[in-house]
Amino acid sequence: MSPAEIARCYRTSRALQRYLDGEVDDPTAARVARHLQRCRRCGLQARTYRAIQQALRSGSRDVDELALRRLRAFTRSLAEPDDA
């Protein structure tokens, strides 16, 4: 992954939760949406967040195990140094 791609993923990850909650301005929403269409990794993160949001809204205690594993892996990746 190129440094520019890494930077785009980083910017997207910082705005992703607000984007999914509808709390970003139009230019940010467009940028994030474009990135999610192109980047498989970030797209998977968005799907994971959406699945968790949906489960929480429905009051379901059953959370997709794959989504939960992806969320945990994503959380661990945030704690890793940038050069890892």
N, C-alpha and C positions, 0 to 999 in steps of 0.2 A: 504494500500500500504506500502510495506516495505521501510526502509531507502535506501536500494540499488536500488529499483525500482524508487524511487523519484529522486535519484541521476542520474540514466540513463535518465529519462525524462528531467531533468534539462539540462544535457549535450546535449541531442538531441535538445531541444528547442533553445539552444544557437547556434547550428550549422544549424538548419533547413533551414533558408532563404538562406544561402550560399550553402547548399546542393541542394536546388531546383533550384538555379541559376547556378549549375555546377561549383562552385568555391571552392570546398574542395578537399583535396588529396584523393587518393584511399582508404587508411585505414579508414578515416573518413566517406567517402561515404558508405563503406561496413557496418560500425557500425550503421550509421543512418538508412540505408535501413533495416537492421535486426531489429532494434528497431521499426521502423514503421510497420513492418509486425506483430510484437507481441503486440504492445501497441495500443489499440483502440483509446485512447485519443489523442495520438500524431499523429496517422494515420488520425484522423479527422482534426487535425490542418493542416497537410500537404495537405489534400484535399481542405481545405478552402483556403489556400494560392495559390494552383494551380488554383482554380476557379477564384480567384481575378486576378492572373497573366494573365490568359487566357482572362478574360473580358477586362483588360487593353490593352493587345496586339491587341485585335480585335477592339478596339475603341468603344466598346459597352458602353452605359450609363446604361444598365440594369445589375445590380449586383444581384446575387442570394441572396435573403433576408436571407435565412438560413445560408449561408456562411458568410454574414455580421454579423449576430447575434453571430455566433461562434467566429469570429475574435474579436468582441467586448468583449465577455466573456473571451477569452484567454488574451486579453490585461488587463482586470480587474484582472485576476488571477495573472498576473505578478506583480501587485502592492500590492497584499496581502502578509502579513507576511508568512514565511515558516511554521509556526506552526498553521496556520489557517485551 
